[in-house]
Amino acid sequence: MHKVDNFDLIKQISITSPSKIVLLVIDGLGGLPHPKTGKTELETANTPNLDRLAASSICGLTDPVGPGITPGSAPGHLALFGYDPVKYKEMIGRGVVEALGIDFDLKPDDIAARGNFCTVDNSGLVTDRRAGRIPTEKCAELCRLLEEIKIDGVKLFVLPVREHRLAVVFRGDGLSPEISDSDPQQTGVAPKAVKALNPQADMTAAIANKFVAQAKKILAKHHPANMVLLRGFSSLPSIPTMGDIYKLKPAAIAAYPMYRGLARLIGMQLLKTGPAITEEFYALKQNYADYDFFFLHIKGTDSAGEDGDFDRKVNVIEEIDKALPALTGLKPDVIVVTADHSTPALLKGHSWHPVPILLYSKWCRADRVGEFSETACITGGLGRFPATQIMPLAMANALKLAKFGA
Amino acid sequence: MHKVDNFDLIKQISITSPSKIVLLVIDGLGGLPHPKTGKTELETANTPNLDRLAASSICGLTDPVGPGITPGSAPGHLALFGYDPVKYKEMIGRGVVEALGIDFDLKPDDIAARGNFCTVDNSGLVTDRRAGRIPTEKCAELCRLLEEIKIDGVKLFVLPVREHRLAVVFRGDGLSPEISDSDPQQTGVAPKAVKALNPQADMTAAIANKFVAQAKKILAKHHPANMVLLRGFSSLPSIPTMGDIYKLKPAAIAAYPMYRGLARLIGMQLLKTGPAITEEFYALKQNYADYDFFFLHIKGTDSAGEDGDFDRKVNVIEEIDKALPALTGLKPDVIVVTADHSTPALLKGHSWHPVPILLYSKWCRADRVGEFSETACITGGLGRFPATQIMPLAMANALKLAKFGA
């Protein structure tokens, strides 16, 4: 299939209509066969609802970034939303994703960093990059202390994220994101001095170092969280939103900050939801009237895969299957069920394996695939294709793409 | 699927590890069904070992250059190694490939040409571009005579290749490869004068013409090899090696100069081997400990296809199948069996038909394909994809590619 390198064509032909698209992302869904049964997690799970949906859908397998490439979460999701994951991943800093993910209202000139509370020993060497994963409440308390730091010409926001993780936002004139990390990404060494990557960033590097120095003093008596590490300094990139490209009014239902941040960055409204699968499906129902595109993200499959817990991943998939009627009952015009990448329990991490996808619509031209599984999807009507093409397919099936050319 | 346009991404994520990849290239493997049986050469051959391997592999079909495009040997192999065949074919001259293929130590400023001994009549018109395919020994003898030619400011190397084929290397200051061929590529006409393609190449063109003129005198009494034709003047291109891109330590086992030359050009170590299939597999075993990537090239299938000899091609495939346990017995982490293009005996030449591929690894997510054949591979889990993506897939399956993006 042709690669969608830019959005020019889609922008030209996309139209707003009342039809609704639901993109259900089962994070890390794809797996590998269990040595004893020869069946993947998805093939092992009892999924009557997904199988029934697959039977009236068109199925296939996608490559999020490319064959052989194991995607991180950000590239995997960028591809799902139609954004070239290599091109846009370069443009999006981790600090920005982190700040947006906790609903911080980042301004165009703000510089955001991702931070960790960490433990340093008496010599100042990092002994634990995560400060023993302090509770989120402790993180919030320490962030309040750090927000008292005063640096001339800069307004500071120190924002708790989860456990040891925080985000720091610097607001002021003439700041630049072109500065290096203080996080050495390893233990046994001291935090690094932040350095300007070009002369225009000298002032920002000095400000970041002042912040770290003062934070060190304030945190000294808060062992194990007696230091802070910063990385991924970045500012809001100039990238098109889903509204710009697809003329959609999109909403995101996701419990984890990273996915919320990415969704917000490309113009989705973040909906309130609890972390449970049923809560996420409930959020969909509650907000169903108000948007025409829903990104519903479920994290548990990926976490179980990362933990190498085959059975737990199977259970999460079965739980999703049980919740599915809450989604199908809304009768969306288009339902896409897929993932951002595979996370086989056997590999205990993300992998390069292509991802099963089903696309349901009244106009999908269903194939003969009668169950939702990696093996069955091989012979699906969508074939094997880049994940960046899911959005044009979903839009077309929602009758939201006009004819190209007379 | 995404096209890998450049190596930036792969360079970023490739890692060196002890795992080993064997790429078995059965040249021209793909075929067309015999009119009487409806089976291709590969489908006709009795291949229990390849079939067993296919059953635990993921299979598919590749397009070396693109659907409908019949690849020459160089583009077909470039694609197998992950190099965009259109881009890099332009950069690699035939003279360079020929010289490297016979293990000549080409220097960066050398100009290499591919040559043929040929037959001319009394009027100087070419009557046989291959001089009746003189024996290789005769070729070597004539090359020694031609190497006596003296041209001011240039050191000459005249190198026998095989039968009527030779390579000529010009070494000196200020030489340029931007000169035209003397080979008219047809009979009944005189060899052409070599012309400079730009003013900087005037001197080199004059040198080449002097060489041809003196060669003509020397060869006059050596009918049928009474003249020489030169083409493909070229110098070493600046292209990334497989070490640069994949951080591999690669080795090539190939009997034919062209494949050896190409392999050496992209940084493979050329291993000593006899021409027989069993000798090539033996070379693999002998050198197995010392490299992490092996390109094993088998020519007989292509030669039989070119000759239109269906049965001989079947026999060569069966011979490879018999030798296969010598490869699988080494238990490489990744085994890829495929070809650089199809050479159907019915077409007596290379063709555009996609090429069957099997990829075996512990992590390959095997599909339901239970035999290695063009027809069975249609329903393989790899689908149909560009051959340039074989290397990323092989690297991923060898766990030699890190995650892209956090």
Interface residues (C-beta under 8 A of the other chain):
Chain A: M1 K3 L32 P33 T40 L61 D63 V65 G66 P67 G68 I69 T70 P71 G72 S73 A74 P75 G76 P85 V86 K89 R94 P344 L346 L347 G349 H350 S351 W352 H353 P354 E374 T375 I378 T379 G383 R384 F385 P386 T388
Chain B: M1 H2 K3 V4 L9 I13 W363 R365 A366 D367 R368 T379 G380 G381 L382 G383 R384 F385 Q389 M391 P392 L393 A394 M395 A396 N397 L401 A402 K403 F404 G405 A406
